Amino acid sequence: MTRPTVGMNQTAQTASTSLGNLPVWNLNDLYRGTDDPKLTADLDGASKAARALHALYAGKVESLDGEALADLLEAYEKLSETLGRVSSYAFLYYCTDMQESARATFNQTIQERTSDVWTDLLFVSLELNKIEEAALQKILTARRLECFRPWIRDSRAFRPYQLSDEVEKLLHERHVVGTAAWSRLFDETLASLRCEVGGKSLTTSEVLNLLSNKDRAVRRQAGGALSKSLNDNIRLFALVLNTLIKEKEIDDRWRGYKRPISYRNVSNQVEDEVVSALISAVRSSYPALSHRYYTLKARWLGLEKLEYYDRSAPLPDDDDRVIPWREAVDVVLTSYEAFSPELARIGKRFFDEDWIHAPIGPGKASGAFAHGTVPSAHPYLLLNYQGKTRDVMTLAHELGHGVHNVLSAPHGPLMMSTPLTLAETASVFGEQLTFRKLLNGETDPKRRRVMIAGKVEDMINTVVRQVAFCEFERRLHEERRQGELAPETIGEIWLSVQGESLGPAIRFDDDYRPYWAYVSHFIHSPFYVYAYAFGDCLVNALYAVYQDAAQGFQEKYLAMLRAGATLRHKELLAPFGLDASDPKFWSKGLGVISGLIDQLEAEL
């Protein structure tokens, strides 16, 4: 089962020689292999320490004074660090080749072992939440508890929805054979899919890349091939989705969440009315944004209507060139440098110290992500880099996440990670910096138009499309309460929502019906998706403040990133004069997208 960790000196085969050598990460900073004695020792030690804590404190948390509670939470935090390191290594080792059974088995075994340890620690948050507020405030006057105050605050947000200790323990222990197991089935099935295009067998990442090919015939063939591959497995994907939605409905009902989205709002530390205002504002803007833009795009391409496979097609003036990896790195880092040398210095470490895995490959997780691991180590980035302009923006996006993780790490494993709504801030801001630098350096009017159009498409994908995904989930979760949803029904809801959000300029036929099945957020993190729209509108507003600020913006921005999860969104945005609870806030962010479309219309 052991396999040595690959470093930069062992570069994976690139998708194209024109990309240059693509980096693969070195996981040795976590562990040196699956048989590393330190990994075994850490896991065994954590298990022993968790049992000891349980024996010493379980059933007594409500009676602890401030010093004793600090002792418990410091030990709990240390164990969180160890378990996070072990889990991160197993996940990162697994996700670069999900088809290899040894990796999948190792990851599942680690999940089960760490879940067992967390079972012994479950009492900490459960019993903390039982302490009456007045009594807790007296305990929290202890100096050593000051650093834990935000974590306790956030844990107690779930207090109204907490079940009995026995039920909580049962739900926790069953997770590895419930939600986690169904998610694994989805991931491994998606990773194993192959699409036949032009006589070649392609992964989903490769075929999705072809949907932005300049040749319409290639796009049509790629779109049909992906549709067939997804359709061949649609009953399985529908079963996974139905099962997880039903499981969530049972959990929500027992806990007392009012709506399917409510748990996500609580975990995001954002009020229901703020999320409702965001979703309402975006849905109202569909005609002014996506409908208007795709009508323009159809005219540019000389088409009466766009087919679904034309949505990401390059514009006629787009040179559609392949951007080598080193050029992408230089563009992103110089963009970061122009804004903040500190951001660039941290970002450079990801490339110098082998924290990135960029090549596509069979069995590799699709898409891209940043994984924060633990404060004593560092984040890792996974990409599927294929040299498109969007891939450069994805690099800027994920690097933003990574830099954010590094800056917030000093708060420790319990408080380094921000809620999802704020987690997208640094990533989207990194994209904005990169785009603005490229645009400001371009003097050719046609190239500028292509760049602005590309940015509009990215914003539509981040704002309009993600809110549409959220609406798709809302309808699924509500209709699932009446019974299991057939694959055909899921497809009908998908087509309806896509048509409403993207507008009449795009034709969605039956081939597009199964495309919901490659969106992993529906499986892993229900209602995660609105966080992208939240982050994009927030960044648009932030960037407007930056453009108008005489000085001091960078320091405020870095302070916001360093805060991690210690502050709520109102506290973080206050120094910039912004308030997400104000409906005008969302109009301001959406107005940036509309303004760019105005520019494109004026130049047509």
Secondary structure, 3 states (H helix, E strand, C coil): CCCCCCCCCCCCCCCCHHHCCCCCCCHHHCCCCCCCHHHHHHHHHHHHHHHHHHHHHCCCHHHCCHHHHHHHHHHHHHHHHHHHHHHHHHHHHHHCCCCCHHHHHHHHHHHHHHHHHHHHHHHHHHHHCCCCHHHHHHHCCCHHHHHHHHHHHHHHCCHHHCCCHHHHHHHHHHHHHCHHHHHHHHHHHHHHCCEEECCEEECHHHHHHHCCCCCHHHHHHHHHHHHHHHHHCHHHHHHHHHHHHHHHHHHHHHHCCCCCCHHHHHHCCCCHHHHHHHHHHHHHCCHHHHHHHHHHHHHHCCCCCEEHHHCCCCCCCCCCCCCCHHHHHHHHHHHHHHHCHHHHHHHHHHHHCCCEECCCCCCCCCCCEEECCCCCCCCEEECCCCCCHHHHHHHHHHHHHHHHHHHHHHHCCCCCCCCHHHHHHHHHHHHHHHHHHHHHCCCCHHHHHHHHHHHHHHHHHHCHHHHHHHHHHHHHHHHHHHCCCCHHHHHHHHHHHHHHHHCCCEECCHHHHHHHHHCCHHHHCCCCCHHHHHHHHHHHHHHHHHHHCCCCHHHHHHHHHHCCCCCCHHHHHHHHCCCCCCHHHHHHHHHHHHHHHHHHHHHC
